[in-house]
Amino acid sequence: MNFPSNLRYTKDHEWVLLEGNTATIGITEFAQRELGDIVFVDITTIGKSLAAEEVFGTVEAVKTVSDLFLPVAGTVNEVNPALDAQPELVNSDPYGEGWMVKMTVGNPADYEGLLSADAYKELVGE
């Protein structure tokens, strides 16, 4: 499995890429494998300020629906428009074209508290 070292991870299986005070967020390769084929991504929190660990949307697979938890506090600015027509991008490219939201981070120090690639790899038993 792939665990890019330039990302941070959560125990809820989201990943974060921080560039300045903008974070790009998605679910990990481990999460999408556990869920199976993604058929719908529902994110309606654009423009909202949310706390870390608040639900920012849901992802629907063939057999289940799972909440998406925000790794850091801030304001959701953008939802990946490609996911409306191609939710399967979350399966095929979870760290690239399958990203879910971009947000302005309220406190960049929150990012430092997230798991490194090695710590996340250990968490999922890889």
MOZISUL-V76291 format. One record per residue. RES is the residue in one letter. PHI is phi as a letter, one per 30 degrees, with the letter a starting at -180 (* if undefined). PSI is psi in whole degrees, 0 to 359 (999 if undefined). OMEGA is omega as a letter, one per 20 degrees, with the letter a starting at -180 (999 if undefined). Layout:
# MOZISUL-V76291
res=(RES/RES)
phi=(PHI/PHI)
psi=(PSI/PSI)
omega=(OMEGA/OMEGA)
This chain:
# MOZISUL-V76291
res=(M/N/F/P/S/N/L/R/Y/T/K/D/H/E/W/V/L/L/E/G/N/T/A/T/I/G/I/T/E/F/A/Q/R/E/L/G/D/I/V/F/V/D/I/T/T/I/G/K/S/L/A/A/E/E/V/F/G/T/V/E/A/V/K/T/V/S/D/L/F/L/P/V/A/G/T/V/N/E/V/N/P/A/L/D/A/Q/P/E/L/V/N/S/D/P/Y/G/E/G/W/M/V/K/M/T/V/G/N/P/A/D/Y/E/G/L/L/S/A/D/A/Y/K/E/L/V/G/E)
phi=(*/c/b/e/d/d/c/c/b/c/d/d/i/c/c/b/c/c/b/i/c/c/c/c/b/a/c/d/e/e/d/d/d/d/d/j/d/d/c/a/b/c/b/b/c/d/i/c/c/b/d/e/i/d/d/c/l/b/b/c/c/e/c/a/b/b/d/c/c/d/d/b/d/l/c/d/c/a/c/d/d/d/d/d/c/b/d/d/e/d/d/d/b/d/c/b/d/c/e/c/b/b/b/c/d/d/b/e/d/e/d/d/d/d/d/d/e/d/d/d/e/d/e/c/i/c)
psi=(156/130/81/132/347/1/162/158/160/163/342/6/29/155/156/134/119/124/105/237/18/127/135/134/143/190/155/165/320/313/314/328/320/322/324/203/119/128/345/138/124/105/116/23/14/134/357/143/127/154/158/141/5/152/127/357/189/157/132/126/177/321/356/162/135/138/151/128/132/126/330/155/149/196/127/121/331/140/140/110/336/337/339/313/335/67/339/349/331/325/314/332/65/332/0/255/345/15/157/308/158/141/160/124/130/319/100/339/335/324/321/336/355/168/141/170/317/319/321/319/319/319/318/3/30/999)
omega=(a/r/a/a/r/a/r/a/r/r/r/r/r/r/a/r/a/r/a/r/r/r/r/a/r/r/a/r/r/a/a/r/r/a/a/a/r/a/a/r/a/r/a/a/a/a/a/r/a/r/r/r/r/r/r/r/r/r/a/r/a/a/a/r/a/r/r/a/r/a/a/r/r/a/r/a/a/r/a/a/a/a/r/a/a/r/a/r/r/r/a/a/a/a/a/a/a/r/a/a/r/a/r/a/r/a/a/r/r/a/a/a/a/a/r/r/r/r/r/r/r/r/a/r/r/999)
